[in-house]
Amino acid sequence: MSQSITFQVQPGGSLRGEIRVPGDKSMSHRSIMLGSIAEGVTHVRGFLNAEDAMSTLEAFRAMGVEIEGPVNGEVTIHGVGKHGLKAPTKPLYLGNSGTSMRLLSGLLAGQPFDCTLTGDKSLESRPMKRVTAPLAQMGAVIEAQANGTAPLHIKGQAGKLQGMHYDMPIASAQVKSCLLLAGMYAEGETSVTEPAPTRDHTERMLNGFGYPVQREGSTAKINNQGKLTATEIDVPSDISSAAFFLVGASIAPDSDVTLKHVGINPTRTGIIDILRLMGANIEVLNQREVGGEPVADLRVRSAALKGIDIPEHLVPLAIDEFPVLFVAAACAEGQTVLTGAEELRVKESDRIQVMADGLQILGVDAQPTKDGMVVRGGGNIGGGEVDSHGDHRIAMSFSIAGLRASAPITIKDCANVNTSFPEFRQLATQLGLNLSTL
């Protein structure tokens, strides 16, 4: 993205009020993908109108699917059925969205046409072998670059994919989802076993569209016999976006924030569990189920946090929330240790290194390790200029750090906040964060 945006945060303040953060990114992606290959018209409410989810939406438009919206989070998808997608006339450009690229490579491997997936510089540096290697075992033909990255050239293998069993070497919802989507086009059964639980939105939503997915323990199974029938989807608020305010209200004195209609799928609530272990005051109110997904309102008030050793079983359940959890750790009394999170090094940026660099600039004792970080909290956060490296979650995390800083924090390269949370600045300032753009 050519345009550069710099955030500046004035130190101090508290967060107070009630907001609804935008819709869940994972579910917004999947609603477009599954609605497009369903039979009939699917209506989606709460769709996240941000660049990543729009990349998925534009890709399906380019493959002949008529999609109306989004208008106020409402999208209408005129499904073309499981075998109704058409060859796009040019490469599908997916911007910064790793979810779009990894899931689409599975969905498109079994189509009767060829296509190419491209993205921005950050996306084209992210590892794609983790999906192309198992897809190749199923008979997919995907040409990547020499180091396994995009652009990906997918040769359609309609009728040629074979189901298989795959033991995932690392826990990744994107790899699991990619293989399940490919399994809808493969002969026989496709099953995926994960080493630790990851978000299960794909399985839940497939079932919501009437496509059978079996779950046995840590294994998900699918075959090519099902079909998808159009449905209504109400996307809950994204807990990954809510995370910034869960941490902000915890660390800023005199804060009291209620976050409405947040998705609390048990494969995504690591952030709540970890913050509670650190002593956070988070109440889960008004629990209900919407479209097969658990939803609640979250009330969070200031609390004195303490450092902890983060339990490894919670790491996959909070993988996207660690940048802001490192800010919580900087404000906590004592030492916080994260291990088992190598995955953070291959996100939109190397989130371990970039967060450690920025925290050190702000005077925090943060030592990166191969698979995590050691943060000695309790000191003060100073001011300074940090670089988000174009990573939306890093930019928002350092913005929240301003609540406990002693001087202004300037954050460079924040345009990509629009990939997941375009309303971040507006909602943060509404709650009381003193954030401006330069």
N, C-alpha and C positions, 0 to 999 in steps of 0.2 A: 504494500500500500504506500503510495507516494507521500501522502500527507503525514506530517509528523505532529504528534500531540504530546505536550509535556504537562504533567499534573504538578500542582504545588499545594502542599498541605500545611496549614498553620497549626502550631502545636496545641495540644490540650483539647478540652471540651468533653462533653458526654453525649451519649446517644439516647434519645427518648422518642417514643411514638410507636405507631402501628403501621406496617407496610405489607404489601404482597410483592415478593420478588418475582421476576419473570419465570415463564414455564421451563420445565426440565429439558435440558439440551438433549440428553440421551433419548428421551421419549419423543421429543419433537422430530429428531432424525428418523426414528423407527416408524413413527406414525405415517410419514410420507412414503417410506420404502414399502411398508406392508399395504398401506391404503392404495398405492399405485398398482400393485399386482393382485389386489382383491377384485372380486366381482361386485359391481354396484358402486354406490356413491357413499364415501366416508366423510363424516363431518368431524373436524377437530376443533376443540376450544382450548385456549391457554397455550397455543403454539408459540414457541420462542422466535420472535422476529429479529434474529441476529444473524451475523454473516455465516457462521458455521451451518446452522440449520437451513438457511437459504441456499447454501451451496448444494445440499441434498435436493431441495425442492427444484432448483433450476436444472439439475442433472436429469430428474425424471421428466420435467417439461421437455428437455432436449431429446428424450426417448419417446415422445409422443403422448405423454399423459397430460390431460387437461386438468389444471389445478387452479382454483379460484382463491384469491387472497394472497397473503394474510391481511385481514382487516380486523383490527382490535383483537388479534390473537386467534381469529377464526379462519379456518382453511377448509375448502371443500375439494375433495379429490375424486375425480371420475375414474374409478379403477378400470384397468384394461385386462384384468385376469392374469393368471400366473404366466401365460405364454404370449401376452399381448404387447410387450415392449418392442419398440422399433429401434433400428440402428441409428445412433446420433450421427449428424452430418459432420461434426468436428469433435476434437478431444473434449472430454468432460473436465472442466476446470473446477477444482474443489477448494480453492483458496487455502485456508489454514487448517482445514478440518480432517484430522486423522480418522475420526469415526466414519466420515463419509467414505474415505478412500478404502479403509480396511473392510467395512461391511459391503460396499459396492463390489469389491473384487470378488467376494464370495457369490453375491447375487448374480453378477454378470458372467461368471466363469461357465455357467451352463446355458447361456443364451445362444440363439442361432446366428448371432452377428458378432463382429469384432468391434472393440472400442479401445480408446486410450484414456487413462486417468492421469491428470496433471494437477499441480497445485502451486502454491507460492514457494519461496525459497526455503522457508522453515519446514513446510510439509514435505518438500522434495529431499530433505535431508533426514527424514525420520525413517526408522527401520521397518521395512515391509516384508522382509524374508519370513517373519513370524507368521504371516498369512500366506505368502506365495509358496513356501515350502510344503506345508500340509495340503494346500490346494493342489499342488503338483502331484502329490500322492493319490489324489482322487481322480487324476487325469486331466486337470486343468492345464492350459497352455498360456502362461503369462511371462512375458519378457520384461525384466526389470533392468535397471542400470547395473554396471559391473559390481557396485557395492550393495546391490539389493534394494536400492531406493527407487522412487518414482522418477520420471514417468513410467507407468505400467501399461504395457500393450497386451491386451487380453484377446486371445483368439477364441471365439465362441465355440464351445464343445457340446452343443445341444445333443442330448441323448447318449453322450459318451462318458459322463462322469460316473464314477463308481463310489458307492457309500463305503465308509471305513470307520474304524475306531481310532480315535486320536487321544493320547494322553498329553495334555498340555504341559510343557516344561515350566512355564511360569503362568501365574494367574493373570488372565487378561480377558475382560468381557468382550473386547473387540475381536480377538481371535476366536473365542467361542461363538460369538454371533455370526462372524463371517462363515464359519464352517457349517453352522446350522442352516444359514441361508443357502449355501451351496448344496446342502443335503436335500433341500426341497426339489433339486433338479438332478439328483444322483440316483442310480439304480440301487435298490436295497436300502439298508439302514445305515445312517450316519450317526455315530455317537461320540461325544466329547466328554472327557473326564478332567475336571479342574483340580489343581493341587490345593486350592483354598477358594472359598466362596467369592464370586464376583457378581456384579450387578446382573439381575436376571430379567431386565425389562424385555429383552427379545423373546424369551420363553413365555412370559406373562402375556405379551401383546399378541404373539402367534396364537395362543389359546383364545385370547379375546376375539380374534378374527376367525375362530373356529378351526384353526389348523392344529392338529394334534402334535404335542411335544410331550414325551414322557420324561419324568425326572425320577431317577433312582439314586438316592444319596447324592454323590458329587458328580453324577453322570447325567447328561441330557441326551435324548435320542429323538431322531426325526427320520421320516422317509419321504418319498416323492408322491405318495398317494393322496395327500390332502389337498384341499383348496381353501382359499381365503374368501370370506364373505364380509362385505362392507359392514362397518360398525360405527358407533359414536365413541369418540375419545375425548376425555377431559384431562388435559395434561396438568399435573400438579406443579407448584412452584419448585424450582431447582434447589435442592439442599446444598449443592456446591456453590450457588450464588448466595444462599442464606448464610453460609459459613462465615462470610466476611463480617456479617453483623452479629453472629453468635460470638465470634472472638471480640469484635469491637465493643459490644456491650459488656462482655466479661471483664475486659481490661480497663475500660474508662470509668472513673469513679462516678457514682450517682447516675448510672444508666439503667434504663428499663425499656426494653424493646419487645414488641410482639410481632412475630412473622407469621402471616396468615397462609393457610392452605399449602403447607410444605409437604412434599413427598417424603415419607419416612419408611420407604422400602428397606427391610432389614439388611439388604446387601449394600446400603448406602449410608448407614447411620453411624459409621465409625467416628465421624467428627463429634457427634454428641457424646458417644461413649468415652472418647479420649478426653474431651474437655471436662466431663464429669469426674473422671479419674484425677484430673488436675484441680478439682474443687469448684468447677463452674456451677452456677445456679441456673439450670435450664429446666423448665417445666414443659411437659408434653400435654397439650390440652385438646379437647374436642376431637378425639381420634375417630376416624371414619374411613370407609373404603369408597374410592371413586374409580370406576372402570377397572377393577381388579388390582388397584394400587392403594396401599395405605397412605392416608393423609392426616395431618394434624396441624394445629397452631402451636408455635414454639414461643414461650415467653422466657426471656433471658435478662438477668439483672447482674450488676457488678458483683464480682467475687474476688477474694484473694487467691490467686492461682499458685499452685506449687509444682515444681518440676517432677517429672516421672520418667521411668523407663517405659516407652510406648510398647504395649504388648504386640508381638509380631502378627498375631492372628487378626488384629484390627487394621493392619496396614492396607490390605487390598480393599477394605471397606471405607477407606478415607484417602485413597491415593491422590485424588485431585485437590484435596483440602490441605495438604501439607505446607504449601507456601504460607498460608495464613496461620497454620498451627505453629510454625516456627516463630511468628510474631508473638503468639500467646506464650510460647516458651521463653522468649526474651523478657517478657513481663512477669514471669513466674518466679517465685522464690526457689532458688536451688537449681539443680541440673536436670535437663531433659535430654534423653538419649533416644534417637530413632535408629533402628537397624532393619534390615530386610526390605529396603525400599529402593533397590537398584533401578527399578522402573522409572523413578523420577529423573534419571539422567537422560532419558530419551523422550521426554515430553516436548511441548512447544519450544522449550529451552532445556538446558541441563539445570533443572530446578534446584538441585542440591547446591551446585557451585554458585549459581546466580544469586540465590537467597543468602548463602554464606557471605559472598562478596559484599552484597548490599548491607547486611546486618553489621559486618565489620566496619564498613564506612560510617555507619551510624553509632559506632562505639560499642557494639554488642560482641561478647565473646562467643563466636559461633565457629565451630571447627567442622568442616566437611569430612566425611569418611566415604569409603568406597560405596557403601549401601545406605547412607543416612547422614546424620549430623549429631553433634554434641553441642547443646546450647546451654551456657551458664547464664541463668537469668538473674533477676533481682537488681541488676545495675540499672542505670538510666539509659533510655534511648536518646541519642543526640540527634542533631539535624545534619543535613548534608545533601549531596546529589547522588542518586543511585540510578542505575540503568536497568530497565525491565527486560531488555533484549527482545522487545516485541512480544512478550508473553503476557497475555491478559491477566492470568492469575497472580503473577509477580507484581504487576502494576497495581492491582487492587489491594494486595497484601501490604505493600509499603504505604499505601494511602491510609490503611487502618492503623499502621504503626504510628502515624502522626498523633493519634489520640493520647499516646504516652510519651511523645517526644518533648525535648526541652527547647528545640529550635525548629524552624521550618524544614520540611523535607521536599526536595524537588525530584520528580521521577520522570526520566526520559523515555521516549518511545512507547507511548501509551495508546496509540491508535487501535491496537488489536483488542482493547477492552470491548470493542464492538463485536468481536467474534462470539462472545457468550453473554454479555451483559451491558447492552447499550445504555440502559437507564441507571447504571451504577452511580454516576456522579450526582444525578438528580435525587435519587433515593437517599444516598449517603448524606447529602447536604440537608435534605428534608429532616433527617434524624438528628442532625447537629454536627456533622463533620465539616470542618472549614476547608473545603477543597475547591480549588479553581484551576482552570486550564490556562496555560501560557501560549 
